[in-house]
Structure formats: C-alpha cells, structure tokens
Amino acid sequence: MDIKSLNKEELKELMKGMGQPAFRADQIYRWLHVELVRDYDSMTNISKELRNRLKNEYPLTVLKKARMQESAIDGTRKYLFELPDGNYVESVFMRYKHGNSVCISSQVGCRMGCRFCASTLDGLERNLEPSEMLDQIYAITVDTGERISNVVVMGTGEPMDNLDNLLKFIKLLTDENGLNISGRNITVSTCGIVPGILELAKHKLTLTLALSLHATTDEKRRKLMPIANKYSIQELMDACRYYYEETGRRITFEYSLVGGVNDTEEDAVQLSHLAGRLGSHVNLIPVNPIKERDYTRGNDESIRAFKDRLEKNGINVTVRRTLGGDIDASCGQLRRKAMEEKKSV
Ligand code: SAH
C-alpha cells in the first residue's frame, strides 16, 4: 500500500481501518499533497505514536534528488531522481512566460522502440506508481521553491502503456484539495496507442492530448516508430476524432523533424491535410540527435520552410523551443549517461 497514491476517500478508508477519525485523513492528505512534506515527522499535528505506526507500515514514497543540472542559457533544470527501489527517472523544470512547467516520466524506460528516442534503448524496466509521477512534481516544487502551473507527461515512458496509474495521478494532481492544477494545464503525449486514446476519451478530462505523429504515411511511420505496425494513421485519426468529440478538446500533433527523412515538402502538405481535418495544432520538434543513432536535424532553413508551408495551408504551428541544450535535457539522455557512468565504475 502506497499512501501517496491514495485519493482522499481511499485514505479515509485506511484511517478508519486504523481506528482513526475521518478528519485524520484530511490532515494527512493536506500534509502530503499541499504542504508537500517529505517525511511523517513533519506532520506536526499527528501524534508521535501514529507517525511511528505509519512510518513502519506505510513507508512514504519520496524521490531522492540524485543529480540536478541547470542550464546556464535559460535556467532549465534537469533532475535525475532515485526511486525507492533504486531505479532512476528524469524530469525537467522549465520556465516560460506563462508559468513554470514540469515534464515528467511515466515509466522507467519504455518499450515502444521509437528509433530516434534515447528513453527506449534498453526497453521497459517498470511502470511508475501514481505517487512516483506526483513526487517528481512535488520534489521539484520543494527544490525550486516555485509554484508549478503546467505539467507535461512527455518524459520517459508511454503514458498509455500505464493508463490506470496515469489516471490516478491526474485525479490527485487536479484535486482541489491537493496541488489543484487545472486539467487544461496538463498535456499527455502518446505515441498513438489507439485503445488507450479511446479509453482516455471516455473519462472526458480537460487535458490536452498530444499525438506523436512524426510521419504522414504508414510506410514512413513504421520506419520511425514500431507502434505504427500495430495501428494505421487512419485508425489513429479516427481515434483522435472520437477523442475530440467526447472531450471537446483538440488534439495536438507532435512532429519530430528528422533531416532527409520526414521533412520534405510533400510531408508538409500531407501533414497539413491531417492537421487541417482535425483542427489540430502542430508542434514541430527538430530532432535531437542521440549518439546511438545517426539521425540528424535539418538546417534552420529547411525547418523554417516546413513551418511556412504548414502556415500557408492555414495550420497553427509552433517550433518547439530548444531549452536546456547544454544539459542533456531531452528524453532519456541524462538517465542513460548516469547509468553508463555507474556501469563503468
Ligand atoms: N511516449 C510518449 C511521450 C514521450 S516522448 C510519446 O511517444 O509521445 C515526448 C516526445 O518527444 C514524443 O513526441 C517523442 O517522439 C519525442 N522525442 C523523443 N526523442 C526525441 C528526439 N531525440 N528528438 C526529437 N523528439 C524526440
């Protein structure tokens, strides 16, 4: 039993079982999810006896800051956290004009195998618990002393491959008795697991779903993303339409631009069609080369031309600003580096 993963009702049940009054759950919930305390002893309105009992029976899930790198360029911070079982995950803290944003991981490793991504090179280790997703945000809030207003689930892992825990995490994160982050300020990014998109749609959440499209034909997509062997682009677009109809929220397309692979004019035209039909915003991500693969990004001119073509076709498009280029801030790079260093000791 992981006390930080419980919602208020579940915590009340637990307290009842321990012979405690219901308000004890309110107190503990507040310590965990508003005060963000890192140990039971900080819960000063709880008796020492109960604190000791909780310590023994329900060890708190707290992530330990193993490393932190801060970009000298833009203040972006990359955190490497150690989980209670000794595994590592990484998270990124970014400052934007509209507020602070944290990018969290949803799994230790990933089994999706996207060719350009560093997070998946060693496969999936395990899913993250709701508390372990939450605590990335809590630990960063405490460490920076700054409020976080936006959360993107775009770090290591495929959130739809860990959907139950993701849903519990979102419930806790958006709880008005917790950090109370608005659903509209949460983005969940998926490589396109159709049943997951359909299931998520049924919950009618206000969050933004981002689809990692990365190619406009099935053939090209299969070369970049093994998941494309399972679901066609047509099936994906149908799922996105359903999601939009159920939730009223438009899907964002993410498109990692890989030089000479998916950045031709023809690609831009096709992408305009796909995005146009769903009224989708397109977020272009110039590929971040990883040393294990020989993909490269196109030059600035080709990126601009691709963007212009989409805009001429009436598509709302942004090029992802590269933050933290000096600190291994993209998917899985810091964790890999730390693990390699560990192995070589
Ligand atoms: N599994 C989810 C979320 C994780 S990755 C997903 O696939 O959407 C977040 C985004 O970064 C995805 O669009 C992913 O394809 C992209 N990405 C991963 N590695 C990248 C790299 N080296 N360069 C550019 N984009 C990358």
Boltz pocket constraint, residues with backbone or C-beta under 6 A from the ligand:
constraints:
  - pocket:
      binder: B
      contacts: [[A, 112], [A, 114], [A, 116], [A, 117], [A, 118], [A, 153], [A, 154], [A, 155], [A, 156], [A, 157], [A, 158], [A, 159], [A, 189], [A, 190], [A, 191], [A, 192], [A, 210], [A, 211], [A, 212], [A, 213], [A, 254], [A, 255], [A, 256], [A, 285], [A, 286], [A, 287], [A, 288], [A, 289], [A, 290], [A, 330], [A, 331]]
      max_distance: 6.0
